[in-house]
Amino acid sequence: MNKIVLIVLAIFLPPVAVFLKNGAGKDLLINIVLCFVFFFPAVVHALWLVTK
């Protein structure tokens, strides 16, 4: 998938970006928990996974 699209998704819908990049796994679960705790850490986590 296009990296720019993944970065935009990581900003607005972090779990979707993580799912499209890595599939369903521990990274997705971590990101969903981060979304429930606070949105900003989920965005940072998603951006880190998408850009690495």
C-alpha positions as CSV (number, residue, x, y, z in Angstrom):
1,M,0.0,0.0,0.0
2,N,1.1,3.5,-0.7
3,K,3.2,4.9,2.2
4,I,1.5,8.4,2.1
5,V,-1.9,6.8,2.4
6,L,-0.7,4.8,5.4
7,I,0.7,7.9,7.1
8,V,-2.6,9.8,6.6
9,L,-4.5,6.8,8.0
10,A,-2.0,6.6,10.9
11,I,-2.9,10.2,11.8
12,F,-6.7,9.9,11.6
13,L,-7.4,6.1,12.2
14,P,-4.3,4.6,13.8
15,P,-5.6,1.0,14.2
16,V,-6.6,0.8,10.6
17,A,-3.1,1.8,9.5
18,V,-1.5,-0.7,11.8
19,F,-3.9,-3.4,10.5
20,L,-3.1,-2.6,6.9
21,K,0.6,-2.6,7.5
22,N,1.1,-5.6,9.9
23,G,-2.2,-7.4,9.9
24,A,-4.0,-8.7,13.0
25,G,-1.4,-9.3,15.7
26,K,0.1,-7.9,18.8
27,D,0.9,-4.5,17.2
28,L,-2.8,-4.1,16.4
29,L,-3.8,-5.0,20.0
30,I,-1.3,-2.6,21.4
31,N,-2.5,0.2,19.2
32,I,-6.2,-0.4,20.1
33,V,-5.3,-0.3,23.8
34,L,-3.4,3.0,23.2
35,C,-6.4,4.4,21.4
36,F,-8.6,3.7,24.4
37,V,-6.1,5.1,26.9
38,F,-5.3,8.3,24.9
39,F,-5.3,9.0,21.2
40,F,-1.9,10.7,20.7
41,P,0.2,7.7,21.8
42,A,-1.7,5.5,19.3
43,V,-0.9,8.0,16.5
44,V,2.8,8.0,17.5
45,H,2.8,4.2,17.6
46,A,1.1,3.8,14.2
47,L,3.4,6.3,12.6
48,W,6.4,4.5,14.0
49,L,5.1,1.2,12.6
50,V,4.2,2.6,9.2
51,T,7.5,4.4,8.7
52,K,9.9,1.7,9.9
